[in-house]
Amino acid sequence: MKSHRRSLLLASFLLLSTLITVKADVITLTADTFSDKVNEKDTAWFVQFCVPWCKHCKNLGSLWEDLGKAMEGEDEIEIGQVDCAISKPVCNKVDIHSYPTFKLFYNGEEVVKYQGPRDVESLKAFVLEEAEKAAANAQFDNDRDL
């Protein structure tokens, strides 16, 4: 009986740690953390801005978490999420007027707003391409300043 409990406990722990890991792929940004995070040097932040009561946000289901998981291991690209009901000052600052809104930031600057299909493959292709362009532009600007 003890070994059955241990097995059940271990299985529960493994399931919980998997759920926590998946959730960690999307970083929740708040009024306290947003500026510091998106200003990280040489880092692209692809951020979803949403509110809990929005039916379009709800219809996305686990899309953002699935994207976070798909982007796991991509250096210098982070997937973030801002709840505009809680972090209204952030959403006002970056000019959010509809939900959900997806924006890419690089070195603290807004690069582009995403308006394409809402599936993991399209979002991933977009963020990889745009982050690469933003990094190249930043490098060009740095070289020009020398």
HELIX and SHEET records of a PDB file:
HELIX    1   1 LYS A    2  ALA A   24  1                                  23    
HELIX    2   2 PHE A   34  VAL A   38  1                                   5    
HELIX    3   3 LYS A   55  ASN A   59  1                                   5    
HELIX    4   4 LEU A   63  ALA A   70  1                                   8    
HELIX    5   5 LYS A   88  LYS A   93  1                                   6    
HELIX    6   6 VAL A  120  ASP A  145  1                                  26    
SHEET    1   A 5 VAL A  26  LEU A  29  0                                        
SHEET    2   A 5 ILE A  77  ASP A  83  1                                        
SHEET    3   A 5 ALA A  44  CYS A  50  1                                        
SHEET    4   A 5 THR A 101  TYR A 106 -1                                        
SHEET    5   A 5 GLU A 109  TYR A 114 -1                                        
END                                                                             
